[in-house]
Amino acid sequence: VMLNKKISKNIENISKRKLSIQFSLDGFSFCIANAANTIYHFSSFSFDRENTTPESLLDEVEKIFKNDQDLQSDFDSVEVVHENRLNSFVPNEYFREEHLKSYLNYNVKNIVTDYATFDSFEALDFKNVYIPYVNINNFLFQNFGTFEYKHHASVLLEKLMIKAQKQSTHFFVHVNSSSFDIVVIENQKLLYFNAFEYQIKEDFIYYILFAFEQLKLNPEELKLIFIGEITEDSELYQIAYKYIRNIDFITASSTILEGKEMENHANFILLG
């Protein structure tokens, strides 16, 4: 486990503590906020992705919980975000709760678990069906009792729908260390969502340009907005900048990372 960053301010003064946690196979982060959603504490840890399985993820998380004082206080509410590519969007008209597993058979290879669940969106006409890390949920239940959880794509979409102003097209790319999501919102409707794995920067730009082409959008005109683990001096940014004229970073609404500019967009799912 590697602690990437920890930022805390006046945490002892919070009443009504709210804990938000995000898990993926390559990382774990959490923030603590008050009732008004002002964030007072943020911590993030990274793991070696190549060696991480859901089982070893739980081992790492248990260690962090044991050693991190900030996770040992009482919380009034706990929210959890599962970040993985084990999901599928299903239009409401085709959605039947008893068929959850079958919706995943098309785009998730080798489903081992028997457990699938789904998130609903008020503003969007589909469900997000996914497989959470069940062992992590069980561990958290032992620690906190009941809590709410969602898939990262659901949280990302809800936050991006708020960010995207009405009469225009927004092209967002949410970057992780080995995968990324492309989200295109047009006139407040979801036009496109897809997740890709990449190993080299050429894969990365190929999928982005392919999405522009598929949607008949012009990379000379439309701005691309990055979210997640990407900075101006990274090779991913450099290659994107070669082909796309306008690039920007999203701004998270929490001010806890102010003055640490590049990270503001990096933890958007928790801090946006």
C-alpha positions, 0 to 999 in steps of 0.5 A: 500500500502506498499513501498518495496524499492526505489532507485534513482541516479542522476535522475534530469540529465536525458534527454529523460526519459523513464518510465517502469511500471509493474502491478500485483494484488499483486504489482506495480513497475516502473523504469525510464531510459534514452535513452540508457536504463540506469536505474536511478530510481526504486520503488516497492510497494506491495498490499495485494493479497487476497483483490485485484481486478482489481478495487481496484488495480486501487484505489491503483495505483491512490493513488501512482500516486497522491503522488509520485513525480517521476511519475509526470514528463514528459516522452518521452516514457511509457511502461507497463507490465501487470502481470497476468495469463490471457493468452494463447500461440497460434501457428501462423498457428492457430492464427486468430485475430478475435478469440482472446477471444476463445483462452482464453476460454480453460485456463482462467476461467470466462472471464468477460471483452470483451477485449483481445489483443496479443503480437507477437514475431519475434523469436518465432512462436506463439502469446501470447493472453491475457487480460490486466487490461483495467481500468489501461490502461484507467487511464494511457492513461488519464495521458500519452496519448499513450503508449506501453503495453505487457503481462509479459510472453512476456517480460519474454520470450524475455529477457530469449531468450537472456539469454539462450546461444545456444546449451544447455537447460535452466530451469527457474522458475519465482516466484511471491508471489502466482504463478510462471512460468516455462520456458524451453529453449533448443537450443534457442527454447522454449520447455516449458512454464507453469504457476502455482498457489501455496499456500504451498512449497509442491505445488511449488516443485511438479510442478517443479519436474513434469515439469522435469519429463514431459520433461525427464530432470534430476534434478541431472544434469540440473541447475535450475535458479530462477527469481523473489521473492525468496531468499536463505533463503526462504522455497521455495528455501530450498525445491527446493534445497533438490531435485535439485542439481544445483540452481542459480539466474539469474542476471539482466543487470541493475546495480541499485540494485548492492550491494543489491544482492538478489534483482538483480533477483527479478525485472528481468522483469523491470530491466533485 
